[in-house]
Amino acid sequence: MKFGLQLYTLRDVIVDNPEEVIRQVAGFGYKQIESYEGPLGMYWGMGNTGFKKLMDDLDLTLISSHADVFSDFERKAAEAAEIGVAYLVCPWIGSLGNLDAYREMADTFNEIGRVAKKAGIKFAYHNHDYSFHEMDGEVPQKILMDNTDPELVEYQMDIYWVVAAGHDPEEWIRAYPNRFTSSHVKDGIFGNDGDEGGDMESTILGTGTIDFPRILKLAKEKGMKYFIVEQEAYTGTTPLDAVRENAVYMKNLRI
């Protein structure tokens, strides 16, 4: 199974020398990259074609990037399409004030999806926990998914945040087959007392509480195509060491 890395995992070390850090990532066994719109842009100061050349040189595929999809999206979509990027992903909308605001956001997503489709790429939304917290008897994530066109809007399931919100990822995957087409594979562990009502902390894959073999097997059966490693906290390790250890876990994962 090919697996990817969200470069945000390396946000504390990548800025000074992106090329060298990404070379190390390739050496760990990752074959796919998901970028993000950081301080040097999605293409890390190399431009889209320069970054594509680096990917090719390292036998990597830039499958997607998180981006501010509400600003200058036509240009971003065109540049992504030029180098064969499959997806641009909205990583954040924040907790909206009411359910109507989520319905309006679904309409906006459909419009962004039309622009993406016209450019020859796909658009997806990446969840955090806030869209899974019930509001006025409904779950906002359901409103987003029920009011977006599957031909225009796909979803990237951050499994960690679904679990952190108290939901079962498998239930959502079964309820919406072929809608969650990519994922963030990010493990988590609850506080020292093990209280699942408390906060989760991101940790090395296989050392937390999330049953990835079971979840990802189902996800693959239901249309998930990309499995992208991410880690946000590094207690007792460094970002690059965490990325290396996570690669070992993914190499041994059978789904």
ROTIMAR-555503 format. One record per residue (C-alpha): x, y, z; residue number from 1; chain. Coordinates in steps of 0.1 Angstrom, whole numbers, plus 5000, padded with zeros to 4 digits. Last residue first. Example, Ala and Ser with C-alpha at 12.3 -4.5 7.8 and 13.67 -1.06 7.14 Angstrom:
<sites>
<site><xx>5137</xx><yy>4989</yy><zz>5071</zz><num>2</num><cadena>A</cadena></site>
<site><xx>5123</xx><yy>4955</yy><zz>5078</zz><num>1</num><cadena>A</cadena></site>
</sites>
This chain:
<sites>
<site><xx>4945</xx><yy>4962</yy><zz>5049</zz><num>255</num><cadena>A</cadena></site>
<site><xx>4980</xx><yy>4952</yy><zz>5060</zz><num>254</num><cadena>A</cadena></site>
<site><xx>5001</xx><yy>4978</yy><zz>5079</zz><num>253</num><cadena>A</cadena></site>
<site><xx>5038</xx><yy>4969</yy><zz>5081</zz><num>252</num><cadena>A</cadena></site>
<site><xx>5049</xx><yy>4997</yy><zz>5058</zz><num>251</num><cadena>A</cadena></site>
<site><xx>5026</xx><yy>5021</yy><zz>5076</zz><num>250</num><cadena>A</cadena></site>
<site><xx>5041</xx><yy>5014</yy><zz>5110</zz><num>249</num><cadena>A</cadena></site>
<site><xx>5077</xx><yy>5019</yy><zz>5097</zz><num>248</num><cadena>A</cadena></site>
<site><xx>5066</xx><yy>5051</yy><zz>5080</zz><num>247</num><cadena>A</cadena></site>
<site><xx>5052</xx><yy>5064</yy><zz>5113</zz><num>246</num><cadena>A</cadena></site>
<site><xx>5086</xx><yy>5057</yy><zz>5129</zz><num>245</num><cadena>A</cadena></site>
<site><xx>5103</xx><yy>5078</yy><zz>5102</zz><num>244</num><cadena>A</cadena></site>
<site><xx>5078</xx><yy>5107</yy><zz>5105</zz><num>243</num><cadena>A</cadena></site>
<site><xx>5082</xx><yy>5107</yy><zz>5143</zz><num>242</num><cadena>A</cadena></site>
<site><xx>5120</xx><yy>5108</yy><zz>5140</zz><num>241</num><cadena>A</cadena></site>
<site><xx>5116</xx><yy>5137</yy><zz>5116</zz><num>240</num><cadena>A</cadena></site>
<site><xx>5093</xx><yy>5156</yy><zz>5140</zz><num>239</num><cadena>A</cadena></site>
<site><xx>5114</xx><yy>5149</yy><zz>5171</zz><num>238</num><cadena>A</cadena></site>
<site><xx>5106</xx><yy>5126</yy><zz>5200</zz><num>237</num><cadena>A</cadena></site>
<site><xx>5096</xx><yy>5125</yy><zz>5236</zz><num>236</num><cadena>A</cadena></site>
<site><xx>5063</xx><yy>5143</yy><zz>5231</zz><num>235</num><cadena>A</cadena></site>
<site><xx>5060</xx><yy>5151</yy><zz>5194</zz><num>234</num><cadena>A</cadena></site>
<site><xx>5026</xx><yy>5166</yy><zz>5187</zz><num>233</num><cadena>A</cadena></site>
<site><xx>5008</xx><yy>5172</yy><zz>5154</zz><num>232</num><cadena>A</cadena></site>
<site><xx>5013</xx><yy>5140</yy><zz>5134</zz><num>231</num><cadena>A</cadena></site>
<site><xx>5000</xx><yy>5133</yy><zz>5099</zz><num>230</num><cadena>A</cadena></site>
<site><xx>5002</xx><yy>5103</yy><zz>5077</zz><num>229</num><cadena>A</cadena></site>
<site><xx>4982</xx><yy>5104</yy><zz>5044</zz><num>228</num><cadena>A</cadena></site>
<site><xx>4962</xx><yy>5074</yy><zz>5033</zz><num>227</num><cadena>A</cadena></site>
<site><xx>4948</xx><yy>5079</yy><zz>4998</zz><num>226</num><cadena>A</cadena></site>
<site><xx>4921</xx><yy>5060</yy><zz>4979</zz><num>225</num><cadena>A</cadena></site>
<site><xx>4891</xx><yy>5057</yy><zz>5001</zz><num>224</num><cadena>A</cadena></site>
<site><xx>4862</xx><yy>5041</yy><zz>4982</zz><num>223</num><cadena>A</cadena></site>
<site><xx>4842</xx><yy>5020</yy><zz>5006</zz><num>222</num><cadena>A</cadena></site>
<site><xx>4864</xx><yy>4989</yy><zz>5006</zz><num>221</num><cadena>A</cadena></site>
<site><xx>4895</xx><yy>5011</yy><zz>5013</zz><num>220</num><cadena>A</cadena></site>
<site><xx>4876</xx><yy>5027</yy><zz>5043</zz><num>219</num><cadena>A</cadena></site>
<site><xx>4867</xx><yy>4993</yy><zz>5057</zz><num>218</num><cadena>A</cadena></site>
<site><xx>4903</xx><yy>4982</yy><zz>5057</zz><num>217</num><cadena>A</cadena></site>
<site><xx>4914</xx><yy>5016</yy><zz>5070</zz><num>216</num><cadena>A</cadena></site>
<site><xx>4892</xx><yy>5014</yy><zz>5100</zz><num>215</num><cadena>A</cadena></site>
<site><xx>4901</xx><yy>4978</yy><zz>5110</zz><num>214</num><cadena>A</cadena></site>
<site><xx>4939</xx><yy>4982</yy><zz>5105</zz><num>213</num><cadena>A</cadena></site>
<site><xx>4937</xx><yy>5017</yy><zz>5120</zz><num>212</num><cadena>A</cadena></site>
<site><xx>4923</xx><yy>5008</yy><zz>5154</zz><num>211</num><cadena>A</cadena></site>
<site><xx>4928</xx><yy>5042</yy><zz>5172</zz><num>210</num><cadena>A</cadena></site>
<site><xx>4940</xx><yy>5041</yy><zz>5208</zz><num>209</num><cadena>A</cadena></site>
<site><xx>4975</xx><yy>5054</yy><zz>5205</zz><num>208</num><cadena>A</cadena></site>
<site><xx>5010</xx><yy>5039</yy><zz>5202</zz><num>207</num><cadena>A</cadena></site>
<site><xx>5004</xx><yy>5023</yy><zz>5168</zz><num>206</num><cadena>A</cadena></site>
<site><xx>5011</xx><yy>5055</yy><zz>5149</zz><num>205</num><cadena>A</cadena></site>
<site><xx>5032</xx><yy>5079</yy><zz>5169</zz><num>204</num><cadena>A</cadena></site>
<site><xx>5011</xx><yy>5105</yy><zz>5189</zz><num>203</num><cadena>A</cadena></site>
<site><xx>4985</xx><yy>5132</yy><zz>5186</zz><num>202</num><cadena>A</cadena></site>
<site><xx>4970</xx><yy>5142</yy><zz>5219</zz><num>201</num><cadena>A</cadena></site>
<site><xx>4934</xx><yy>5137</yy><zz>5229</zz><num>200</num><cadena>A</cadena></site>
<site><xx>4914</xx><yy>5159</yy><zz>5253</zz><num>199</num><cadena>A</cadena></site>
<site><xx>4892</xx><yy>5145</yy><zz>5280</zz><num>198</num><cadena>A</cadena></site>
<site><xx>4859</xx><yy>5126</yy><zz>5278</zz><num>197</num><cadena>A</cadena></site>
<site><xx>4878</xx><yy>5095</yy><zz>5268</zz><num>196</num><cadena>A</cadena></site>
<site><xx>4894</xx><yy>5095</yy><zz>5303</zz><num>195</num><cadena>A</cadena></site>
<site><xx>4926</xx><yy>5075</yy><zz>5301</zz><num>194</num><cadena>A</cadena></site>
<site><xx>4938</xx><yy>5091</yy><zz>5333</zz><num>193</num><cadena>A</cadena></site>
<site><xx>4970</xx><yy>5102</yy><zz>5315</zz><num>192</num><cadena>A</cadena></site>
<site><xx>4951</xx><yy>5121</yy><zz>5289</zz><num>191</num><cadena>A</cadena></site>
<site><xx>4937</xx><yy>5105</yy><zz>5258</zz><num>190</num><cadena>A</cadena></site>
<site><xx>4959</xx><yy>5091</yy><zz>5230</zz><num>189</num><cadena>A</cadena></site>
<site><xx>4958</xx><yy>5098</yy><zz>5194</zz><num>188</num><cadena>A</cadena></site>
<site><xx>4969</xx><yy>5083</yy><zz>5161</zz><num>187</num><cadena>A</cadena></site>
<site><xx>4969</xx><yy>5103</yy><zz>5128</zz><num>186</num><cadena>A</cadena></site>
<site><xx>4961</xx><yy>5087</yy><zz>5094</zz><num>185</num><cadena>A</cadena></site>
<site><xx>4947</xx><yy>5117</yy><zz>5076</zz><num>184</num><cadena>A</cadena></site>
<site><xx>4923</xx><yy>5104</yy><zz>5050</zz><num>183</num><cadena>A</cadena></site>
<site><xx>4914</xx><yy>5104</yy><zz>5013</zz><num>182</num><cadena>A</cadena></site>
<site><xx>4883</xx><yy>5095</yy><zz>4993</zz><num>181</num><cadena>A</cadena></site>
<site><xx>4857</xx><yy>5100</yy><zz>5020</zz><num>180</num><cadena>A</cadena></site>
<site><xx>4826</xx><yy>5103</yy><zz>4998</zz><num>179</num><cadena>A</cadena></site>
<site><xx>4828</xx><yy>5069</yy><zz>4982</zz><num>178</num><cadena>A</cadena></site>
<site><xx>4805</xx><yy>5054</yy><zz>5008</zz><num>177</num><cadena>A</cadena></site>
<site><xx>4788</xx><yy>5079</yy><zz>5031</zz><num>176</num><cadena>A</cadena></site>
<site><xx>4770</xx><yy>5061</yy><zz>5059</zz><num>175</num><cadena>A</cadena></site>
<site><xx>4795</xx><yy>5032</yy><zz>5060</zz><num>174</num><cadena>A</cadena></site>
<site><xx>4824</xx><yy>5056</yy><zz>5063</zz><num>173</num><cadena>A</cadena></site>
<site><xx>4806</xx><yy>5077</yy><zz>5089</zz><num>172</num><cadena>A</cadena></site>
<site><xx>4799</xx><yy>5046</yy><zz>5110</zz><num>171</num><cadena>A</cadena></site>
<site><xx>4835</xx><yy>5034</yy><zz>5106</zz><num>170</num><cadena>A</cadena></site>
<site><xx>4849</xx><yy>5067</yy><zz>5119</zz><num>169</num><cadena>A</cadena></site>
<site><xx>4830</xx><yy>5063</yy><zz>5152</zz><num>168</num><cadena>A</cadena></site>
<site><xx>4823</xx><yy>5096</yy><zz>5169</zz><num>167</num><cadena>A</cadena></site>
<site><xx>4834</xx><yy>5112</yy><zz>5202</zz><num>166</num><cadena>A</cadena></site>
<site><xx>4848</xx><yy>5144</yy><zz>5188</zz><num>165</num><cadena>A</cadena></site>
<site><xx>4884</xx><yy>5131</yy><zz>5194</zz><num>164</num><cadena>A</cadena></site>
<site><xx>4875</xx><yy>5101</yy><zz>5173</zz><num>163</num><cadena>A</cadena></site>
<site><xx>4865</xx><yy>5122</yy><zz>5143</zz><num>162</num><cadena>A</cadena></site>
<site><xx>4895</xx><yy>5144</yy><zz>5149</zz><num>161</num><cadena>A</cadena></site>
<site><xx>4919</xx><yy>5115</yy><zz>5147</zz><num>160</num><cadena>A</cadena></site>
<site><xx>4903</xx><yy>5100</yy><zz>5116</zz><num>159</num><cadena>A</cadena></site>
<site><xx>4910</xx><yy>5132</yy><zz>5096</zz><num>158</num><cadena>A</cadena></site>
<site><xx>4886</xx><yy>5123</yy><zz>5068</zz><num>157</num><cadena>A</cadena></site>
<site><xx>4892</xx><yy>5140</yy><zz>5035</zz><num>156</num><cadena>A</cadena></site>
<site><xx>4859</xx><yy>5147</yy><zz>5018</zz><num>155</num><cadena>A</cadena></site>
<site><xx>4849</xx><yy>5150</yy><zz>4982</zz><num>154</num><cadena>A</cadena></site>
<site><xx>4830</xx><yy>5179</yy><zz>4966</zz><num>153</num><cadena>A</cadena></site>
<site><xx>4820</xx><yy>5183</yy><zz>4929</zz><num>152</num><cadena>A</cadena></site>
<site><xx>4806</xx><yy>5151</yy><zz>4917</zz><num>151</num><cadena>A</cadena></site>
<site><xx>4794</xx><yy>5142</yy><zz>4952</zz><num>150</num><cadena>A</cadena></site>
<site><xx>4773</xx><yy>5174</yy><zz>4951</zz><num>149</num><cadena>A</cadena></site>
<site><xx>4772</xx><yy>5190</yy><zz>4985</zz><num>148</num><cadena>A</cadena></site>
<site><xx>4742</xx><yy>5194</yy><zz>5007</zz><num>147</num><cadena>A</cadena></site>
<site><xx>4742</xx><yy>5160</yy><zz>5025</zz><num>146</num><cadena>A</cadena></site>
<site><xx>4779</xx><yy>5161</yy><zz>5032</zz><num>145</num><cadena>A</cadena></site>
<site><xx>4779</xx><yy>5196</yy><zz>5047</zz><num>144</num><cadena>A</cadena></site>
<site><xx>4747</xx><yy>5190</yy><zz>5067</zz><num>143</num><cadena>A</cadena></site>
<site><xx>4762</xx><yy>5157</yy><zz>5080</zz><num>142</num><cadena>A</cadena></site>
<site><xx>4793</xx><yy>5175</yy><zz>5091</zz><num>141</num><cadena>A</cadena></site>
<site><xx>4771</xx><yy>5200</yy><zz>5110</zz><num>140</num><cadena>A</cadena></site>
<site><xx>4757</xx><yy>5173</yy><zz>5133</zz><num>139</num><cadena>A</cadena></site>
<site><xx>4720</xx><yy>5181</yy><zz>5141</zz><num>138</num><cadena>A</cadena></site>
<site><xx>4700</xx><yy>5185</yy><zz>5173</zz><num>137</num><cadena>A</cadena></site>
<site><xx>4706</xx><yy>5223</yy><zz>5175</zz><num>136</num><cadena>A</cadena></site>
<site><xx>4743</xx><yy>5218</yy><zz>5171</zz><num>135</num><cadena>A</cadena></site>
<site><xx>4760</xx><yy>5185</yy><zz>5176</zz><num>134</num><cadena>A</cadena></site>
<site><xx>4798</xx><yy>5185</yy><zz>5176</zz><num>133</num><cadena>A</cadena></site>
<site><xx>4811</xx><yy>5167</yy><zz>5145</zz><num>132</num><cadena>A</cadena></site>
<site><xx>4819</xx><yy>5199</yy><zz>5125</zz><num>131</num><cadena>A</cadena></site>
<site><xx>4841</xx><yy>5211</yy><zz>5154</zz><num>130</num><cadena>A</cadena></site>
<site><xx>4864</xx><yy>5180</yy><zz>5155</zz><num>129</num><cadena>A</cadena></site>
<site><xx>4885</xx><yy>5188</yy><zz>5124</zz><num>128</num><cadena>A</cadena></site>
<site><xx>4874</xx><yy>5179</yy><zz>5089</zz><num>127</num><cadena>A</cadena></site>
<site><xx>4892</xx><yy>5182</yy><zz>5056</zz><num>126</num><cadena>A</cadena></site>
<site><xx>4871</xx><yy>5194</yy><zz>5026</zz><num>125</num><cadena>A</cadena></site>
<site><xx>4878</xx><yy>5182</yy><zz>4991</zz><num>124</num><cadena>A</cadena></site>
<site><xx>4882</xx><yy>5197</yy><zz>4956</zz><num>123</num><cadena>A</cadena></site>
<site><xx>4892</xx><yy>5178</yy><zz>4925</zz><num>122</num><cadena>A</cadena></site>
<site><xx>4913</xx><yy>5188</yy><zz>4895</zz><num>121</num><cadena>A</cadena></site>
<site><xx>4908</xx><yy>5195</yy><zz>4858</zz><num>120</num><cadena>A</cadena></site>
<site><xx>4905</xx><yy>5233</yy><zz>4859</zz><num>119</num><cadena>A</cadena></site>
<site><xx>4867</xx><yy>5231</yy><zz>4852</zz><num>118</num><cadena>A</cadena></site>
<site><xx>4864</xx><yy>5205</yy><zz>4880</zz><num>117</num><cadena>A</cadena></site>
<site><xx>4882</xx><yy>5228</yy><zz>4905</zz><num>116</num><cadena>A</cadena></site>
<site><xx>4859</xx><yy>5258</yy><zz>4896</zz><num>115</num><cadena>A</cadena></site>
<site><xx>4828</xx><yy>5236</yy><zz>4900</zz><num>114</num><cadena>A</cadena></site>
<site><xx>4841</xx><yy>5223</yy><zz>4933</zz><num>113</num><cadena>A</cadena></site>
<site><xx>4845</xx><yy>5259</yy><zz>4945</zz><num>112</num><cadena>A</cadena></site>
<site><xx>4809</xx><yy>5265</yy><zz>4937</zz><num>111</num><cadena>A</cadena></site>
<site><xx>4798</xx><yy>5233</yy><zz>4954</zz><num>110</num><cadena>A</cadena></site>
<site><xx>4819</xx><yy>5242</yy><zz>4985</zz><num>109</num><cadena>A</cadena></site>
<site><xx>4801</xx><yy>5276</yy><zz>4986</zz><num>108</num><cadena>A</cadena></site>
<site><xx>4767</xx><yy>5259</yy><zz>4986</zz><num>107</num><cadena>A</cadena></site>
<site><xx>4779</xx><yy>5237</yy><zz>5015</zz><num>106</num><cadena>A</cadena></site>
<site><xx>4791</xx><yy>5268</yy><zz>5033</zz><num>105</num><cadena>A</cadena></site>
<site><xx>4756</xx><yy>5282</yy><zz>5030</zz><num>104</num><cadena>A</cadena></site>
<site><xx>4742</xx><yy>5251</yy><zz>5046</zz><num>103</num><cadena>A</cadena></site>
<site><xx>4768</xx><yy>5253</yy><zz>5073</zz><num>102</num><cadena>A</cadena></site>
<site><xx>4758</xx><yy>5289</yy><zz>5080</zz><num>101</num><cadena>A</cadena></site>
<site><xx>4722</xx><yy>5278</yy><zz>5082</zz><num>100</num><cadena>A</cadena></site>
<site><xx>4732</xx><yy>5254</yy><zz>5109</zz><num>99</num><cadena>A</cadena></site>
<site><xx>4745</xx><yy>5282</yy><zz>5132</zz><num>98</num><cadena>A</cadena></site>
<site><xx>4776</xx><yy>5301</yy><zz>5142</zz><num>97</num><cadena>A</cadena></site>
<site><xx>4802</xx><yy>5283</yy><zz>5122</zz><num>96</num><cadena>A</cadena></site>
<site><xx>4830</xx><yy>5264</yy><zz>5139</zz><num>95</num><cadena>A</cadena></site>
<site><xx>4861</xx><yy>5270</yy><zz>5119</zz><num>94</num><cadena>A</cadena></site>
<site><xx>4864</xx><yy>5267</yy><zz>5081</zz><num>93</num><cadena>A</cadena></site>
<site><xx>4896</xx><yy>5248</yy><zz>5079</zz><num>92</num><cadena>A</cadena></site>
<site><xx>4917</xx><yy>5225</yy><zz>5057</zz><num>91</num><cadena>A</cadena></site>
<site><xx>4901</xx><yy>5231</yy><zz>5023</zz><num>90</num><cadena>A</cadena></site>
<site><xx>4918</xx><yy>5206</yy><zz>5000</zz><num>89</num><cadena>A</cadena></site>
<site><xx>4932</xx><yy>5210</yy><zz>4965</zz><num>88</num><cadena>A</cadena></site>
<site><xx>4932</xx><yy>5176</yy><zz>4948</zz><num>87</num><cadena>A</cadena></site>
<site><xx>4948</xx><yy>5156</yy><zz>4920</zz><num>86</num><cadena>A</cadena></site>
<site><xx>4980</xx><yy>5175</yy><zz>4914</zz><num>85</num><cadena>A</cadena></site>
<site><xx>4991</xx><yy>5169</yy><zz>4878</zz><num>84</num><cadena>A</cadena></site>
<site><xx>5016</xx><yy>5196</yy><zz>4873</zz><num>83</num><cadena>A</cadena></site>
<site><xx>4995</xx><yy>5221</yy><zz>4853</zz><num>82</num><cadena>A</cadena></site>
<site><xx>4964</xx><yy>5211</yy><zz>4873</zz><num>81</num><cadena>A</cadena></site>
<site><xx>4979</xx><yy>5225</yy><zz>4905</zz><num>80</num><cadena>A</cadena></site>
<site><xx>4988</xx><yy>5258</yy><zz>4888</zz><num>79</num><cadena>A</cadena></site>
<site><xx>4953</xx><yy>5260</yy><zz>4873</zz><num>78</num><cadena>A</cadena></site>
<site><xx>4936</xx><yy>5253</yy><zz>4907</zz><num>77</num><cadena>A</cadena></site>
<site><xx>4958</xx><yy>5279</yy><zz>4924</zz><num>76</num><cadena>A</cadena></site>
<site><xx>4949</xx><yy>5305</yy><zz>4898</zz><num>75</num><cadena>A</cadena></site>
<site><xx>4912</xx><yy>5298</yy><zz>4900</zz><num>74</num><cadena>A</cadena></site>
<site><xx>4913</xx><yy>5298</yy><zz>4938</zz><num>73</num><cadena>A</cadena></site>
<site><xx>4925</xx><yy>5333</yy><zz>4943</zz><num>72</num><cadena>A</cadena></site>
<site><xx>4913</xx><yy>5333</yy><zz>4979</zz><num>71</num><cadena>A</cadena></site>
<site><xx>4886</xx><yy>5312</yy><zz>4994</zz><num>70</num><cadena>A</cadena></site>
<site><xx>4904</xx><yy>5279</yy><zz>4987</zz><num>69</num><cadena>A</cadena></site>
<site><xx>4932</xx><yy>5287</yy><zz>5012</zz><num>68</num><cadena>A</cadena></site>
<site><xx>4951</xx><yy>5256</yy><zz>5005</zz><num>67</num><cadena>A</cadena></site>
<site><xx>4958</xx><yy>5221</yy><zz>5017</zz><num>66</num><cadena>A</cadena></site>
<site><xx>4977</xx><yy>5203</yy><zz>4990</zz><num>65</num><cadena>A</cadena></site>
<site><xx>4972</xx><yy>5171</yy><zz>4970</zz><num>64</num><cadena>A</cadena></site>
<site><xx>4987</xx><yy>5141</yy><zz>4952</zz><num>63</num><cadena>A</cadena></site>
<site><xx>5023</xx><yy>5153</yy><zz>4950</zz><num>62</num><cadena>A</cadena></site>
<site><xx>5038</xx><yy>5121</yy><zz>4938</zz><num>61</num><cadena>A</cadena></site>
<site><xx>5073</xx><yy>5110</yy><zz>4949</zz><num>60</num><cadena>A</cadena></site>
<site><xx>5100</xx><yy>5092</yy><zz>4929</zz><num>59</num><cadena>A</cadena></site>
<site><xx>5127</xx><yy>5116</yy><zz>4944</zz><num>58</num><cadena>A</cadena></site>
<site><xx>5136</xx><yy>5132</yy><zz>4911</zz><num>57</num><cadena>A</cadena></site>
<site><xx>5099</xx><yy>5134</yy><zz>4901</zz><num>56</num><cadena>A</cadena></site>
<site><xx>5089</xx><yy>5151</yy><zz>4933</zz><num>55</num><cadena>A</cadena></site>
<site><xx>5118</xx><yy>5176</yy><zz>4929</zz><num>54</num><cadena>A</cadena></site>
<site><xx>5107</xx><yy>5183</yy><zz>4893</zz><num>53</num><cadena>A</cadena></site>
<site><xx>5072</xx><yy>5189</yy><zz>4905</zz><num>52</num><cadena>A</cadena></site>
<site><xx>5084</xx><yy>5214</yy><zz>4930</zz><num>51</num><cadena>A</cadena></site>
<site><xx>5102</xx><yy>5233</yy><zz>4902</zz><num>50</num><cadena>A</cadena></site>
<site><xx>5071</xx><yy>5232</yy><zz>4880</zz><num>49</num><cadena>A</cadena></site>
<site><xx>5048</xx><yy>5245</yy><zz>4908</zz><num>48</num><cadena>A</cadena></site>
<site><xx>5072</xx><yy>5272</yy><zz>4919</zz><num>47</num><cadena>A</cadena></site>
<site><xx>5103</xx><yy>5264</yy><zz>4940</zz><num>46</num><cadena>A</cadena></site>
<site><xx>5095</xx><yy>5286</yy><zz>4970</zz><num>45</num><cadena>A</cadena></site>
<site><xx>5080</xx><yy>5258</yy><zz>4990</zz><num>44</num><cadena>A</cadena></site>
<site><xx>5054</xx><yy>5247</yy><zz>4964</zz><num>43</num><cadena>A</cadena></site>
<site><xx>5023</xx><yy>5252</yy><zz>4985</zz><num>42</num><cadena>A</cadena></site>
<site><xx>5036</xx><yy>5286</yy><zz>4996</zz><num>41</num><cadena>A</cadena></site>
<site><xx>5068</xx><yy>5295</yy><zz>5014</zz><num>40</num><cadena>A</cadena></site>
<site><xx>5051</xx><yy>5305</yy><zz>5047</zz><num>39</num><cadena>A</cadena></site>
<site><xx>5027</xx><yy>5275</yy><zz>5045</zz><num>38</num><cadena>A</cadena></site>
<site><xx>5000</xx><yy>5266</yy><zz>5020</zz><num>37</num><cadena>A</cadena></site>
<site><xx>5000</xx><yy>5229</yy><zz>5026</zz><num>36</num><cadena>A</cadena></site>
<site><xx>5016</xx><yy>5199</yy><zz>5009</zz><num>35</num><cadena>A</cadena></site>
<site><xx>5004</xx><yy>5163</yy><zz>5006</zz><num>34</num><cadena>A</cadena></site>
<site><xx>5031</xx><yy>5140</yy><zz>4995</zz><num>33</num><cadena>A</cadena></site>
<site><xx>5030</xx><yy>5105</yy><zz>4982</zz><num>32</num><cadena>A</cadena></site>
<site><xx>5057</xx><yy>5077</yy><zz>4980</zz><num>31</num><cadena>A</cadena></site>
<site><xx>5068</xx><yy>5076</yy><zz>5016</zz><num>30</num><cadena>A</cadena></site>
<site><xx>5096</xx><yy>5051</yy><zz>5023</zz><num>29</num><cadena>A</cadena></site>
<site><xx>5118</xx><yy>5068</yy><zz>5049</zz><num>28</num><cadena>A</cadena></site>
<site><xx>5142</xx><yy>5079</yy><zz>5022</zz><num>27</num><cadena>A</cadena></site>
<site><xx>5115</xx><yy>5100</yy><zz>5005</zz><num>26</num><cadena>A</cadena></site>
<site><xx>5110</xx><yy>5118</yy><zz>5038</zz><num>25</num><cadena>A</cadena></site>
<site><xx>5147</xx><yy>5125</yy><zz>5040</zz><num>24</num><cadena>A</cadena></site>
<site><xx>5146</xx><yy>5140</yy><zz>5006</zz><num>23</num><cadena>A</cadena></site>
<site><xx>5117</xx><yy>5162</yy><zz>5017</zz><num>22</num><cadena>A</cadena></site>
<site><xx>5138</xx><yy>5176</yy><zz>5045</zz><num>21</num><cadena>A</cadena></site>
<site><xx>5167</xx><yy>5184</yy><zz>5022</zz><num>20</num><cadena>A</cadena></site>
<site><xx>5144</xx><yy>5201</yy><zz>4997</zz><num>19</num><cadena>A</cadena></site>
<site><xx>5125</xx><yy>5222</yy><zz>5023</zz><num>18</num><cadena>A</cadena></site>
<site><xx>5157</xx><yy>5236</yy><zz>5039</zz><num>17</num><cadena>A</cadena></site>
<site><xx>5149</xx><yy>5263</yy><zz>5065</zz><num>16</num><cadena>A</cadena></site>
<site><xx>5111</xx><yy>5259</yy><zz>5063</zz><num>15</num><cadena>A</cadena></site>
<site><xx>5109</xx><yy>5222</yy><zz>5069</zz><num>14</num><cadena>A</cadena></site>
<site><xx>5118</xx><yy>5219</yy><zz>5106</zz><num>13</num><cadena>A</cadena></site>
<site><xx>5088</xx><yy>5231</yy><zz>5127</zz><num>12</num><cadena>A</cadena></site>
<site><xx>5062</xx><yy>5225</yy><zz>5099</zz><num>11</num><cadena>A</cadena></site>
<site><xx>5073</xx><yy>5189</yy><zz>5096</zz><num>10</num><cadena>A</cadena></site>
<site><xx>5038</xx><yy>5173</yy><zz>5102</zz><num>9</num><cadena>A</cadena></site>
<site><xx>5024</xx><yy>5201</yy><zz>5080</zz><num>8</num><cadena>A</cadena></site>
<site><xx>5041</xx><yy>5182</yy><zz>5052</zz><num>7</num><cadena>A</cadena></site>
<site><xx>5011</xx><yy>5158</yy><zz>5051</zz><num>6</num><cadena>A</cadena></site>
<site><xx>5028</xx><yy>5124</yy><zz>5043</zz><num>5</num><cadena>A</cadena></site>
<site><xx>5017</xx><yy>5097</yy><zz>5020</zz><num>4</num><cadena>A</cadena></site>
<site><xx>5011</xx><yy>5060</yy><zz>5018</zz><num>3</num><cadena>A</cadena></site>
<site><xx>5013</xx><yy>5034</yy><zz>4990</zz><num>2</num><cadena>A</cadena></site>
<site><xx>5000</xx><yy>5000</yy><zz>5000</zz><num>1</num><cadena>A</cadena></site>
</sites>
